[in-house]
Amino acid sequence: MSLFSRKRAGLGVLGVAVVIASLTPAGGLAAGKEIYLDSRASTERRVEDLLRRMTLEEKIGQMAQIRVGKLRGDCNNVNGPLVDSCLKAVLADAHVGSILSGGGDAPLDNTPKAWAEMNNAIQRYALENNRLKIPIIYGSDGVHGHNNVISATMFPHQIGLGATWDPALQEKIGVSASKALRATGVFWNFAPVSDIARDTRWGRYYETYSEDPFLSGQLAAANVRGQQSKVDDTAQLTATAKHFAGYSAPENGHDRAAAQIPIRQLQDLVLPSFQAQFDAGVKTVMINSGSINGVPVHASKYMLQTQLRDRMGFKGVAVSDWQDMRYLVDRHKVAPDYKTAIAMSVNAGVDMAMEPSNAAEFTSLLLANVRDGSVSRGRIDQAVRRVLKLKFDLGLFEKPYVDPAKADGNVVNADRDLARQAAAEGTVLLKNDGVLPLPTSAKKIVVTGETADDVRRQLGGWTVEWQGVPDDSPLPPTATVLTGVREAVPGASVVHAQTQAAAVSEAAGADAVVVVLGEKPGAEGPADTENPILTPEQQAWVDAVQATGKPVVVVLLTARPQVLGAAADANALVAGWLPGSEGGRAIADVLFGAVNPSGKLPISWPKALGDPTLTYDQLPGANTSAGAKYDPLYAFGHGLSYTSFTTSGTTASVDRSNGVVKFTVANTGTRAGTTVVPVYVRQPASPVLTPDARLVGFTRVELAAGQSKQVEVSFKLAQLALTVGDVDGAGRREVARGGYEAVVGAEKAAFTVR
């Protein structure tokens, strides 16, 4: 037994960490010379001290991230207990510095405690079997909570959070997710998604916040601040800005398909949401799996150096997406073999490869690239510096372990009230002819539709597993819409009509019929669709209950704004998105008036299948026909309330770098409520085409009935920058001098940039 093993025997987690901190790289007692082990030293000194002690093989290992399935079971992704020989091949022999769970990579016993114990065991093996005692960093896709864990609280997916227009709420959700992930030993979260919504056919549409880059950036940056905050005595967590960049604009609407994005559009529309997160201090970025203008982003120095580093100032770790270096060979076909692909990607600027299947192959081929000069030692050192800095900054050298006894308390049903608030704030009242709110004195409510009591559809993809909750899995604890309605009116008869015929029959004596429609859960390519429209069967279901003459409320639990067809004629339409664990209660809160809806569309709701890429910020053209203009069913920013609001007295002023727009918001209705007021800027004339309106700010205002309040929204003049020049987009981004207008509601206020 080694000195380290004897000291570890019988010690708890904290004892192990103390022993680690007291050891030299060679395993002897510290003599005060190892700067990298001294937590009082600066991160920069610690990184350089450790880097100079590392062999080339040890450095290259830090650039690999391997799937946890290679450490257990059959060493090839069949689940089971951790296996020493598997651990040795990855952590000791290949010196791998990072492990990840793909969607569904959970311990055999999918509980928070089991996650913590598994990650502690992996960490312990790594620390006992590498001479420099460099901790691993474990990553996972916690895109709406710690969603791989069955008992965790699932928050609404990002499209629903986008409808809240509430950065403060996103920060709280980030804190909650961070606490849950870190309690189980996960210190790297592959979230939030920074891509903007561009095409309703795309399978990851629901993972975006908005079609607008400013709104997306503000919400993502707030989430990053929450995730990366220091809230307890564990190591910190890093969030991830993904997928850099242009991933959400595939030319044919399919996931990971080629994109054609002019440089002007890339710089003015695609990149700003990422810049907001870089400014918020996000520590890692994940690279777009697709290609832009014929070049895979994983092989693009222009994207990963010129844009990401030189112009946008990102200084953290750039990680590939799932085995994307291999895809340069067998899918994109820009490299003849894997060795060449690795060199292309590393030289372009990728610091770590998410290489789930073969650690030894990746490390040996990258080593061969260095030895034959295809990749320089300087580039290896640059990448490893970034990885080591991340680990030091997070505190993993001092706190590599978590306490399994605390895991369940930080994860199981944690922050359910926050999840309910988020789902309620994100619920958008699209249409209401007066039937909502439903009376709590109702005697009978019929709840119908295929999604009324379907946990899997309500939670969507990235829940327990990649494509959603498997058929053979226990269901996460979830309040469906049926549950929410029953709890909201406990004295009423709430009938669950599971077929169209039953719904029609039961409607006869009902006060109202609630029809809950959705779509099957899915993620990425399998969730792509050529027809983002409610099915004929769903539309017929709505038609049938409407024919009874009873009030009909349609609740849409969808991953994207579906074309509604005949369902658009319902008395009331409510967009609930994929609202998470507390979604049913939150929607019932809105339906029965316990919550006055404040959600606003973060996207444009299309009228027809011909509008999958319809967005409010489309550029003007010479065609004056109705269909050529911005003509959605419901516009970006639309959302009704049970009260009414007005804005007035708009003024705008600017100085050399900032602008301020002031206005008065009044609640002119009969009940308290919250409204979201967007602030747009337009240019009557611009040197290049610009949208009729660009969002530069917004505010949430809570008012009692009859109350008014003067508010102001600030923005940076830099937000008005456009890429000038000719068709080639070779000009610089700059703010044009001249006249502008701030637009708030129906009012405009002129200002001049000098």
HELIX and SHEET records of a PDB file:
HELIX    1   1 LEU A    3  ARG A    8  1                                   6    
HELIX    2   2 VAL A   13  ALA A   21  1                                   9    
HELIX    3   3 ILE A   35  LEU A   37  5                                   3    
HELIX    4   4 THR A   43  ARG A   53  1                                  11    
HELIX    5   5 LEU A   56  GLY A   61  1                                   6    
HELIX    6   6 VAL A   68  LEU A   71  5                                   4    
HELIX    7   7 ASP A   84  LEU A   87  1                                   4    
HELIX    8   8 LYS A   88  ASP A   93  3                                   6    
HELIX    9   9 PRO A  112  GLU A  128  1                                  17    
HELIX   10  10 GLN A  158  GLY A  162  1                                   5    
HELIX   11  11 PRO A  167  ALA A  183  1                                  17    
HELIX   12  12 TYR A  205  GLU A  207  5                                   3    
HELIX   13  13 PRO A  213  GLN A  227  1                                  15    
HELIX   14  14 ILE A  263  GLN A  265  1                                   3    
HELIX   15  15 LEU A  266  VAL A  270  3                                   5    
HELIX   16  16 PRO A  272  ASP A  279  1                                   8    
HELIX   17  17 VAL A  297  ALA A  299  5                                   3    
HELIX   18  18 LYS A  301  LYS A  301  1                                   1    
HELIX   19  19 TYR A  302  ARG A  311  3                                  10    
HELIX   20  20 ASP A  324  ASP A  330  1                                   7    
HELIX   21  21 TYR A  338  ALA A  348  1                                  11    
HELIX   22  22 ALA A  359  ARG A  371  1                                  13    
HELIX   23  23 ARG A  377  LEU A  394  1                                  18    
HELIX   24  24 PRO A  404  VAL A  411  1                                   8    
HELIX   25  25 ARG A  416  GLY A  426  1                                  11    
HELIX   26  26 VAL A  455  LEU A  459  1                                   5    
HELIX   27  27 VAL A  481  ALA A  488  1                                   8    
HELIX   28  28 GLN A  500  ALA A  507  1                                   8    
HELIX   29  29 GLY A  525  ALA A  527  5                                   3    
HELIX   30  30 PRO A  536  GLN A  546  1                                  11    
HELIX   31  31 GLY A  565  ASP A  569  5                                   5    
HELIX   32  32 GLY A  583  LEU A  591  1                                   9    
HELIX   33  33 ALA A  626  ALA A  628  5                                   3    
HELIX   34  34 LEU A  717  LEU A  720  5                                   4    
SHEET    1   A 5 TRP A 188  ASN A 189  0                                        
SHEET    2   A 5 ILE A 137  SER A 140  1                                        
SHEET    3   A 5 SER A  98  SER A 101  1                                        
SHEET    4   A 5 ALA A  64  ARG A  67  1                                        
SHEET    5   A 5 ALA A 353  MET A 354  1                                        
SHEET    1   B 3 THR A 240  PHE A 244  0                                        
SHEET    2   B 3 THR A 284  ILE A 287  1                                        
SHEET    3   B 3 VAL A 317  VAL A 319  1                                        
SHEET    1   C 2 SER A 291  ILE A 292  0                                        
SHEET    2   C 2 VAL A 295  PRO A 296 -1                                        
SHEET    1   D 6 VAL A 428  ASN A 432  0                                        
SHEET    2   D 6 ALA A 572  ALA A 575 -1                                        
SHEET    3   D 6 VAL A 552  LEU A 557  1                                        
SHEET    4   D 6 ALA A 512  GLY A 518  1                                        
SHEET    5   D 6 LYS A 444  THR A 448  1                                        
SHEET    6   D 6 SER A 493  ALA A 497  1                                        
SHEET    1   E 3 PHE A 645  VAL A 654  0                                        
SHEET    2   E 3 ASN A 658  ASN A 667 -1                                        
SHEET    3   E 3 SER A 708  LYS A 716 -1                                        
SHEET    1   F 4 ARG A 694  LEU A 703  0                                        
SHEET    2   F 4 GLY A 673  ARG A 682 -1                                        
SHEET    3   F 4 GLY A 738  VAL A 744 -1                                        
SHEET    4   F 4 GLU A 747  VAL A 753 -1                                        
SHEET    1   G 2 LEU A 722  THR A 723  0                                        
SHEET    2   G 2 ARG A 733  GLU A 734 -1                                        
END                                                                             
